[in-house]
Amino acid sequence: GFGIGDDIELPFVPLSDGAGEVVEVGKNVSRVQPGDKVNPLFFQEWLAGQFTAEVADSSLAGGRYEGILSEYVCLNENGVSKYPQHLTAKQAATLPCTGVTAWSALSQAGVKAGDIVLLQGTGGVSTQALKFAKAFGAEVIITSSSHAKLERVKTMGVDHLINYRDRPDWASEVAELTGGRGVDIVLDVGGAETLQQSIRAVKVGGVIAVVGVLSGAIKDLVIPELMFKAIRLQGISIGSREHYQDMVRAIELHGILPEVDKVFPMEQTSTALTYLQLANHVGKVVIDIEQR
């Protein structure tokens, strides 16, 4: 029930991220009212505090709840929250999973001004983390296999770019960029094929936030380096409503705009998913329910 696919019975409504307008509420609802612009929360029952097994089973499109690829969805008032007023619905739709993941990873790592943050790839989590990290006053390094993608994120304020196709041993380039010190924080989205290099790239006493397994889930690790560098390896499971609300305040304060790569109408959902699999996007791919 962690939303990774194998235990889902069909038919099933997919997708967990979205944004919409409240059209009707129950008589005892007080948190929202008709007309409010809201996001559904990825974990419907994780309001605050520690992550638990009960919370884990409350994810949209993976636990006891179906997803939100629908014109109308019915959710508990505690499972939605108002998104930043300066965002369009398409921009806001990127926030519940990738936005909260990026925010949770950086905030739990204790990011501060002057830190050096290493991000992997140019997808939704990394581009959102880039904008949050710059708002905190951090220096940012991004890796990608595509020169074109790196040129696009360069316009977002990234400080250093590494093409890991040209430099497979990218941890060595990180060492060069940081004068041999290493970075303060790594957001590892790759998993199996990136985690060992993340361990090499992070400083003594640094933090690696594991937020994805795009390159695989199982890999042998050199444990002594993890121990002797006193690295904190932190698994990130999206975040709570409290994390979401903290993120919204930061987005509003800094006027942050999430990165939307391409928008598809609902009738082209399969095309959108194929486009996502091609991994040519920078930021998020969005499906517009109302677009015809």
MIFI-585561 format. One record per residue (C-alpha): residue in one letter; x, y, z. Coordinates in steps of 0.001 Angstrom, whole numbers, padded with zeros to 6 digits. Layout:
<pts>
- A,X,Y,Z $
...
</pts>
This chain:
<pts>
- G,000000,000000,000000 $
- F,002831,002485,-000618 $
- G,001621,003469,-004078 $
- I,004241,001660,-006173 $
- G,001804,-000311,-008251 $
- D,002037,-004053,-007728 $
- D,-000760,-004333,-005153 $
- I,-003366,-002193,-006943 $
- E,-006534,-003888,-008127 $
- L,-008067,-002710,-011397 $
- P,-010157,-000811,-012350 $
- F,-008525,002049,-010502 $
- V,-008408,005861,-010757 $
- P,-004720,006878,-011011 $
- L,-002617,009924,-010118 $
- S,-002150,011638,-006769 $
- D,-001288,015254,-007588 $
- G,-003884,017798,-008567 $
- A,-005508,021152,-007950 $
- G,-009107,022226,-008135 $
- E,-011977,024237,-006747 $
- V,-014270,023167,-003931 $
- V,-017793,022947,-005360 $
- E,-019741,021513,-002430 $
- V,-019159,020743,001257 $
- G,-020934,018785,003982 $
- K,-022925,020602,006662 $
- N,-020234,020104,009329 $
- V,-017247,021130,007200 $
- S,-015357,024190,008473 $
- R,-011830,024075,006956 $
- V,-012906,024896,003393 $
- Q,-015889,026342,001604 $
- P,-017198,026395,-001985 $
- G,-014943,028464,-004208 $
- D,-011729,027673,-002326 $
- K,-008795,026631,-004548 $
- V,-007183,023552,-003001 $
- N,-004719,020704,-003413 $
- P,-005483,017163,-002276 $
- L,-002835,015980,000183 $
- F,-000816,012935,-000887 $
- F,-001300,011260,002501 $
- Q,-004900,011979,003384 $
- E,-004474,011193,007082 $
- W,-000970,012545,007809 $
- L,-001785,015879,009373 $
- A,001373,016351,011467 $
- G,003909,014438,013533 $
- Q,005735,011215,012720 $
- F,005157,009008,009700 $
- T,003361,005783,010720 $
- A,002118,002591,009093 $
- E,-001462,003881,009381 $
- V,-000501,007107,007623 $
- A,001319,005173,004889 $
- D,-001914,003392,003977 $
- S,-003724,006687,003373 $
- S,-001954,007717,000162 $
- L,-003947,008741,-002872 $
- A,-003693,006247,-005757 $
- G,-002010,003586,-003708 $
- G,-003551,002827,-000340 $
- R,-007190,002835,000695 $
- Y,-007870,005815,-001574 $
- E,-008186,006010,-005319 $
- G,-006467,008734,-007318 $
- I,-007729,012063,-008568 $
- L,-007739,011834,-012381 $
- S,-011423,012791,-012369 $
- E,-013625,015797,-012969 $
- Y,-014960,015482,-009409 $
- V,-013500,013808,-006317 $
- C,-014892,013500,-002792 $
- L,-012349,013917,000016 $
- N,-012377,014569,003738 $
- E,-011902,018236,004632 $
- N,-008678,017303,006451 $
- G,-007281,015840,003218 $
- V,-007211,019096,001278 $
- S,-005478,022429,001805 $
- K,-005513,025815,000078 $
- Y,-002736,026375,-002439 $
- P,-000804,029671,-002933 $
- Q,-003044,032380,-004357 $
- H,-000550,033598,-006969 $
- L,-000398,030195,-008693 $
- T,-002547,028927,-011530 $
- A,-004261,025579,-011039 $
- K,-001746,023977,-013426 $
- Q,001187,025283,-011388 $
- A,-000448,024335,-008095 $
- A,-001138,020798,-009338 $
- T,002611,020117,-009099 $
- L,002773,020653,-005336 $
- P,001222,017732,-003373 $
- C,003924,015157,-004114 $
- T,007032,016696,-005678 $
- G,006706,020097,-004019 $
- V,006177,018670,-000541 $
- T,008912,016066,-001089 $
- A,011441,018747,-002035 $
- W,010388,020938,000892 $
- S,010451,018081,003412 $
- A,013856,016884,002242 $
- L,015500,020292,002532 $
- S,013792,021354,005750 $
- Q,014512,018051,007516 $
- A,018136,018310,006358 $
- G,018312,021734,008012 $
- V,019268,023698,004893 $
- K,020520,027220,005564 $
- A,022106,030130,003744 $
- G,025565,029278,002440 $
- D,024988,025521,002279 $
- I,025836,023643,-000900 $
- V,023011,021402,-002137 $
- L,023415,018693,-004782 $
- L,020341,017805,-006853 $
- Q,020021,014955,-009339 $
- G,018146,015344,-012601 $
- T,015697,017981,-013773 $
- G,012340,016452,-012866 $
- G,009664,017818,-010572 $
- V,011395,017196,-007237 $
- S,014777,018545,-008342 $
- T,013469,021693,-010045 $
- Q,011260,022490,-007065 $
- A,014137,021798,-004653 $
- L,016313,024138,-006734 $
- K,013867,026990,-006201 $
- F,013483,026278,-002487 $
- A,017251,025970,-001988 $
- K,017897,029300,-003711 $
- A,015203,030909,-001558 $
- F,017108,029641,001506 $
- G,020288,031228,000132 $
- A,022015,027943,-000732 $
- E,024454,027203,-003553 $
- V,023111,024528,-005925 $
- I,024749,021869,-008092 $
- I,022588,019866,-010525 $
- T,023449,016714,-012455 $
- S,021788,015569,-015676 $
- S,022558,013440,-018720 $
- S,021320,016159,-021092 $
- H,023096,019381,-022040 $
- A,019758,020791,-023237 $
- K,018114,020160,-019858 $
- L,021073,021664,-018026 $
- E,020775,024799,-020155 $
- R,017106,025074,-019179 $
- V,017747,024780,-015438 $
- K,020615,027251,-015757 $
- T,017985,029939,-016287 $
- M,016425,028996,-012919 $
- G,019481,030092,-010973 $
- V,021507,026887,-010570 $
- D,025151,027602,-009732 $
- H,026959,024555,-011144 $
- L,026039,022043,-013843 $
- I,027381,018486,-014244 $
- N,026585,016226,-017193 $
- Y,027027,012724,-015802 $
- R,027213,011235,-019321 $
- D,030377,013269,-019880 $
- R,031557,012724,-016320 $
- P,030299,009340,-015016 $
- D,032452,009800,-011919 $
- W,030476,012935,-011050 $
- A,031285,012758,-007329 $
- S,034872,013671,-008245 $
- E,033662,016812,-010003 $
- V,031598,017687,-006938 $
- A,034782,017382,-004889 $
- E,036549,019742,-007287 $
- L,033718,022284,-007153 $
- T,033700,022260,-003339 $
- G,037463,022329,-002812 $
- G,037443,018738,-001602 $
- R,034954,019445,001189 $
- G,031822,017913,-000303 $
- V,028261,019210,-000304 $
- D,026124,019754,002778 $
- I,022995,018085,001407 $
- V,022237,015632,-001407 $
- L,018732,014907,-002696 $
- D,019172,011429,-004131 $
- V,016459,010564,-006651 $
- G,018319,007782,-008426 $
- G,018641,005148,-005742 $
- A,020670,002102,-006759 $
- E,022955,003740,-009318 $
- T,023496,007064,-007555 $
- L,023565,006446,-003809 $
- Q,027212,005326,-003588 $
- Q,028351,008454,-005453 $
- S,026073,010551,-003245 $
- I,027930,009135,-000237 $
- R,031225,010163,-001836 $
- A,029914,013617,-002776 $
- V,028523,014641,000619 $
- K,030710,016224,003283 $
- V,031676,014673,006607 $
- G,028572,015024,008764 $
- G,026389,015822,005752 $
- V,022865,014676,004911 $
- I,021616,012510,002055 $
- A,017859,012694,001599 $
- V,016703,009649,-000368 $
- V,013627,010706,-002325 $
- G,013498,008284,-005261 $
- V,014653,005028,-006852 $
- L,014624,005942,-010543 $
- S,017680,003802,-011317 $
- G,016662,000834,-009177 $
- A,015874,-000140,-005603 $
- I,018653,-002581,-004621 $
- K,022413,-001974,-004619 $
- D,025458,-003003,-002612 $
- L,026923,-000098,-000646 $
- V,030356,000542,000811 $
- I,029208,000892,004410 $
- P,032466,002147,006043 $
- E,032374,005456,004163 $
- L,028811,005993,005352 $
- M,029896,005343,008949 $
- F,033252,007096,009100 $
- K,031908,010252,007439 $
- A,029039,010236,009979 $
- I,026548,010776,007168 $
- R,022845,011012,007977 $
- L,020851,008975,005460 $
- Q,017259,010209,005578 $
- G,014383,008518,003768 $
- I,011710,011003,002656 $
- S,008086,009874,002253 $
- I,006517,013055,000813 $
- G,005281,014915,003902 $
- S,002378,015819,006168 $
- R,-000231,018548,005939 $
- E,001956,020567,008292 $
- H,004868,020225,005840 $
- Y,002537,021284,003034 $
- Q,001384,024388,004885 $
- D,004964,025391,005745 $
- M,005839,025003,002057 $
- V,002894,027160,000985 $
- R,004031,029989,003264 $
- A,007523,029860,001740 $
- I,006149,029811,-001820 $
- E,003950,032832,-001100 $
- L,006727,034738,000678 $
- H,009246,034267,-002136 $
- G,006800,034301,-005060 $
- I,008055,030897,-006222 $
- L,006586,029480,-009447 $
- P,006700,025695,-009979 $
- E,008123,024518,-013290 $
- V,005505,023117,-015707 $
- D,007055,021442,-018746 $
- K,004002,020504,-020816 $
- V,000213,020357,-020471 $
- F,-002001,017643,-022007 $
- P,-005822,017448,-022154 $
- M,-007437,014618,-020185 $
- E,-008249,012752,-023414 $
- Q,-004488,012468,-024039 $
- T,-003627,010973,-020641 $
- S,-001916,007934,-022216 $
- T,000146,010277,-024412 $
- A,001094,012297,-021347 $
- L,002258,009173,-019503 $
- T,004300,008082,-022529 $
- Y,005883,011525,-022708 $
- L,006735,011282,-019015 $
- Q,008411,007903,-019554 $
- L,010617,009386,-022279 $
- A,012174,011568,-019553 $
- N,012621,014573,-021821 $
- H,010779,016904,-019473 $
- V,012117,019587,-017153 $
- G,009809,020070,-014173 $
- K,006329,018559,-014204 $
- V,003961,017167,-016816 $
- V,000358,018288,-016228 $
- I,-003016,016954,-017361 $
- D,-005758,019586,-017729 $
- I,-009126,018031,-016862 $
- E,-011084,020907,-018416 $
- Q,-009048,021257,-021622 $
- R,-010841,019901,-024666 $
</pts>
